[in-house]
């Protein structure tokens, strides 16, 4: 079946090669739609697509990403530490109770660790900022994404989106090391997942391949999986002018 523009469905089965699903956890959603039970339900759905036992799951807490804020860094640090620790423990407790899951396959990490595992992060950040400053279409999409959330356009929200868009892109292109003791650096594919739809700005970054990178081994290098809607968005078939997200 040939899929049409802006037509997307669930994944049938993952490739037989080793791979890693990456589930980003946002701080506003960590106790709501991304609570441990919701994450386990999403994990079970993903496990149903595994053909062989060589798939790991990396859970990434976006705590320090939310330091792009006017709020006190001290209060945010205290709040996020508590939320992350409680969420991880709740997740682990549910994993240990389920015989279909392999605890070793799960890795929990933070946004700061992700940055630390990104070679040349300062250089990429500088170049990505230049891309934003010099590409009026991307700038407009970023601003529109912010407005759609009901927020006002500000330096903090712009920096938040730029950093997340960039790391999402670099992850899919295989430029960030994903530490996972179960897969142990053997992954051939990486799938970015989230409880929700992709952001238009992220789609634009992938479609324009900002740094001209290719990760031919990763069949999901230009894709995003919505674990809530159970839909794989393949960016090569997205028409940004007509898609409704």
ABEGO torsion letter per residue (X at the ends): XBBBBGBBBBBABBBABBBBBBBBBBAAAAABAABAAAAAAAAAAAAAABABBABBBBBBBAAAAAABBABBAAAAAAAAAAAAAAAAAAAAAAAAABAABBAAABBBBBAAAAAAABBGAAAAAAAAAAAAAABAAAAAAAAAAAAAAGBBBBAAAAAAAAAAAAAAAAAAAGABBBBBAAAGGABABBBBBBBEBBBAAAAAAAAAGAAGBBBAABAAAABBBBAAAGBBBBAAABBAAABBX
